[in-house]
Amino acid sequence: MRELDIAEVVQRAGIPASTLRYYEEKGLIVSVGRRGLRRLFGEQVLERLALIGLGRAAGLSLDEIALMFTPNGPPRIDRQMLAAKADEFDQTIRKLSAMRDGLRHAAACPAPSHMECPTFRRLLRAVASGAIGGHGKKAASLT
């Protein structure tokens, strides 16, 4: 196994050294030693960093990501957690789509005033009820 010093990991992974040190402190990655003052990592750290990046992009916390890693084996990825995260994304997409559609309608609405527009009024009611804006559980249909 080839060893990479921290500067090479920084360069290849595109992650600041401070982040690598933090991930090591959290137990997400492990250095294999030192060369002078520089930490050394096994080459597999790059794959682990990619998994951490994918988890972060998916909205997982570092604690959730840490649960995926075993000391010496392949990662254990909780399929139920992934399905729940996908469900959260579906809900967010519905809310954002409803907001987008309402805004597009409001931008092109022929009503003399937005307050006279039935679709804009439904948008206001949806926000007030929490269906849009992160307060509620369901997305409203605005058109």
QUIUR-V760584 format. One record per residue. N is the residue number from 1. RES is the residue in three letters. PHI is phi in radians with two decimals (999 if undefined). PSI is psi in whole degrees, -180 to 180 (none if undefined). NEAR is the number of other C-alpha atoms within 8 Angstrom. Layout:
((N & RES & PHI & PSI & NEAR) (N & RES & PHI & PSI & NEAR))
This chain:
((1 & MET & 999 & 130 & 4) (2 & ARG & -1.40 & 141 & 5) (3 & GLU & -1.77 & 139 & 8) (4 & LEU & -2.02 & 134 & 11) (5 & ASP & -1.41 & 165 & 12) (6 & ILE & -1.01 & -34 & 11) (7 & ALA & -1.13 & -39 & 8) (8 & GLU & -1.21 & -38 & 8) (9 & VAL & -1.11 & -44 & 13) (10 & VAL & -0.98 & -48 & 12) (11 & GLN & -1.17 & -44 & 8) (12 & ARG & -1.32 & -35 & 7) (13 & ALA & -1.61 & -18 & 9) (14 & GLY & 1.22 & 30 & 7) (15 & ILE & -2.08 & 135 & 9) (16 & PRO & -1.08 & 151 & 7) (17 & ALA & -1.01 & -36 & 9) (18 & SER & -1.08 & -36 & 6) (19 & THR & -1.19 & -41 & 8) (20 & LEU & -1.06 & -44 & 11) (21 & ARG & -1.10 & -40 & 8) (22 & TYR & -1.13 & -45 & 8) (23 & TYR & -1.06 & -37 & 10) (24 & GLU & -1.17 & -43 & 11) (25 & GLU & -1.04 & -38 & 7) (26 & LYS & -1.38 & -7 & 7) (27 & GLY & 1.46 & 12 & 8) (28 & LEU & -1.37 & -32 & 9) (29 & ILE & -2.31 & 161 & 11) (30 & VAL & -2.34 & 130 & 8) (31 & SER & -1.39 & 153 & 10) (32 & VAL & -1.78 & -1 & 8) (33 & GLY & 2.76 & -162 & 7) (34 & ARG & -2.43 & 150 & 10) (35 & ARG & -2.12 & 101 & 8) (36 & GLY & 1.18 & -125 & 4) (37 & LEU & -1.63 & -5 & 5) (38 & ARG & -1.57 & 133 & 8) (39 & ARG & -1.21 & 148 & 11) (40 & LEU & -2.03 & 143 & 13) (41 & PHE & -2.25 & 149 & 14) (42 & GLY & -1.24 & 154 & 11) (43 & GLU & -1.05 & -27 & 9) (44 & GLN & -1.13 & -13 & 6) (45 & VAL & -1.07 & -29 & 10) (46 & LEU & -1.14 & -40 & 10) (47 & GLU & -1.17 & -41 & 7) (48 & ARG & -1.10 & -41 & 9) (49 & LEU & -1.12 & -36 & 10) (50 & ALA & -1.12 & -41 & 9) (51 & LEU & -1.12 & -41 & 8) (52 & ILE & -1.08 & -45 & 10) (53 & GLY & -1.07 & -41 & 8) (54 & LEU & -1.13 & -43 & 8) (55 & GLY & -1.08 & -43 & 11) (56 & ARG & -1.11 & -42 & 10) (57 & ALA & -1.10 & -30 & 7) (58 & ALA & -1.46 & 0 & 7) (59 & GLY & 1.55 & 14 & 7) (60 & LEU & -1.41 & 146 & 9) (61 & SER & -1.35 & 163 & 8) (62 & LEU & -1.10 & -33 & 8) (63 & ASP & -1.14 & -40 & 6) (64 & GLU & -1.13 & -41 & 8) (65 & ILE & -1.14 & -41 & 11) (66 & ALA & -1.02 & -33 & 9) (67 & LEU & -1.14 & -21 & 8) (68 & MET & -1.32 & -24 & 10) (69 & PHE & -1.62 & 136 & 11) (70 & THR & -1.85 & 158 & 9) (71 & PRO & -1.01 & -45 & 4) (72 & ASN & -2.30 & 9 & 4) (73 & GLY & -2.07 & -175 & 6) (74 & PRO & -1.21 & 159 & 6) (75 & PRO & -1.10 & 147 & 7) (76 & ARG & -1.85 & 107 & 8) (77 & ILE & -1.75 & 121 & 5) (78 & ASP & -1.30 & 107 & 7) (79 & ARG & -1.16 & -34 & 6) (80 & GLN & -1.16 & -38 & 6) (81 & MET & -1.13 & -40 & 7) (82 & LEU & -1.12 & -42 & 8) (83 & ALA & -1.12 & -40 & 8) (84 & ALA & -1.13 & -40 & 8) (85 & LYS & -1.13 & -40 & 10) (86 & ALA & -1.10 & -38 & 8) (87 & ASP & -1.11 & -40 & 8) (88 & GLU & -1.07 & -42 & 8) (89 & PHE & -1.10 & -42 & 8) (90 & ASP & -1.01 & -44 & 8) (91 & GLN & -1.11 & -44 & 11) (92 & THR & -1.11 & -42 & 8) (93 & ILE & -1.09 & -42 & 8) (94 & ARG & -1.08 & -44 & 9) (95 & LYS & -1.11 & -46 & 14) (96 & LEU & -1.16 & -38 & 8) (97 & SER & -1.12 & -42 & 8) (98 & ALA & -1.11 & -43 & 13) (99 & MET & -1.12 & -45 & 10) (100 & ARG & -1.01 & -48 & 8) (101 & ASP & -1.09 & -40 & 10) (102 & GLY & -1.14 & -42 & 13) (103 & LEU & -1.15 & -41 & 8) (104 & ARG & -1.10 & -42 & 8) (105 & HIS & -1.11 & -46 & 10) (106 & ALA & -1.06 & -37 & 10) (107 & ALA & -1.16 & -32 & 6) (108 & ALA & -1.92 & 6 & 6) (109 & CYS & -1.08 & 130 & 8) (110 & PRO & -1.43 & -5 & 4) (111 & ALA & -1.09 & 146 & 7) (112 & PRO & -1.03 & -32 & 5) (113 & SER & -2.43 & 144 & 6) (114 & HIS & -1.05 & -31 & 10) (115 & MET & -1.22 & -15 & 7) (116 & GLU & -1.65 & -4 & 9) (117 & CYS & -1.56 & 121 & 10) (118 & PRO & -1.05 & -39 & 7) (119 & THR & -1.18 & -41 & 11) (120 & PHE & -1.13 & -38 & 14) (121 & ARG & -1.11 & -39 & 11) (122 & ARG & -1.12 & -38 & 9) (123 & LEU & -1.06 & -45 & 11) (124 & LEU & -1.07 & -43 & 8) (125 & ARG & -1.14 & -38 & 8) (126 & ALA & -1.12 & -41 & 11) (127 & VAL & -1.17 & -44 & 10) (128 & ALA & -1.10 & -34 & 7) (129 & SER & -1.44 & -11 & 9) (130 & GLY & 1.58 & 1 & 11) (131 & ALA & -1.19 & -24 & 15) (132 & ILE & -2.27 & 140 & 15) (133 & GLY & 1.90 & 7 & 8) (134 & GLY & 1.58 & 2 & 7) (135 & HIS & -1.65 & -24 & 8) (136 & GLY & -1.95 & -176 & 10) (137 & LYS & -1.79 & -17 & 8) (138 & LYS & -2.23 & 153 & 8) (139 & ALA & -1.60 & 144 & 11) (140 & ALA & -1.65 & 150 & 9) (141 & SER & -1.59 & 127 & 5) (142 & LEU & -1.85 & -14 & 10) (143 & THR & -1.96 & none & 5))
